[in-house]
Amino acid sequence: MRALSFIVACGFLLAGSLFAGPPDGNLPGIGTFQYSGSPVTTTAPQPIVLAARF
């Protein structure tokens, strides 16, 4: 009975992958984010100069 269950489970795995088909082009995976815009540039913060008169 265990051998039959194992064979049936393997059959379901094989059939599922066959019915799924190939992946669609260059789409990102599940849960990923693909940004195709221009790169974000950050400038260095300007130093704060204090003038004090004593």
Backbone torsions as a table, in degrees:
resi	resn	phi	psi	omega
1	MET	NA	-38.7	178.4
2	ARG	-66.6	-38.7	179.9
3	ALA	-64.1	-40.4	178.8
4	LEU	-64.9	-41.5	178.0
5	SER	-63.2	-40.2	178.6
6	PHE	-63.7	-42.9	179.5
7	ILE	-65.3	-41.1	179.3
8	VAL	-66.3	-41.0	178.9
9	ALA	-63.5	-42.3	177.5
10	CYS	-63.8	-37.4	177.2
11	GLY	-62.9	-41.2	177.2
12	PHE	-64.7	-40.4	178.5
13	LEU	-63.7	-43.3	-179.9
14	LEU	-67.0	-43.7	-179.5
15	ALA	-66.2	-38.1	179.7
16	GLY	-63.9	-41.8	179.3
17	SER	-70.4	-30.7	178.1
18	LEU	-71.3	-38.8	-179.4
19	PHE	-75.0	-24.1	-177.1
20	ALA	-68.0	-37.0	179.6
21	GLY	82.9	179.1	-178.8
22	PRO	-74.9	157.2	176.8
23	PRO	-66.5	154.0	-176.0
24	ASP	-86.5	96.7	171.4
25	GLY	54.9	-133.5	-176.5
26	ASN	-104.3	33.3	-179.9
27	LEU	-71.6	145.2	177.8
28	PRO	-69.9	161.0	-179.0
29	GLY	-73.9	177.8	-179.2
30	ILE	-69.0	130.9	177.4
31	GLY	79.4	11.0	179.2
32	THR	-107.7	165.2	-178.7
33	PHE	-129.1	129.1	179.4
34	GLN	-118.2	116.5	179.9
35	TYR	-101.8	123.1	-176.4
36	SER	-114.1	15.4	179.4
37	GLY	-86.1	-171.0	179.5
38	SER	-73.2	151.0	-179.6
39	PRO	-68.0	145.2	-178.7
40	VAL	-87.9	125.2	178.6
41	THR	-106.4	138.1	178.3
42	THR	-114.5	140.7	178.2
43	THR	-96.6	152.3	177.9
44	ALA	-70.3	141.7	179.5
45	PRO	-64.6	140.8	-179.6
46	GLN	-76.4	139.1	179.0
47	PRO	-69.2	146.2	179.1
48	ILE	-95.2	123.2	-179.3
49	VAL	-108.6	124.6	177.4
50	LEU	-108.5	130.1	176.6
51	ALA	-104.9	118.6	-179.4
52	ALA	-120.7	138.5	179.5
53	ARG	-113.4	120.3	-178.8
54	PHE	-106.6	NA	NA
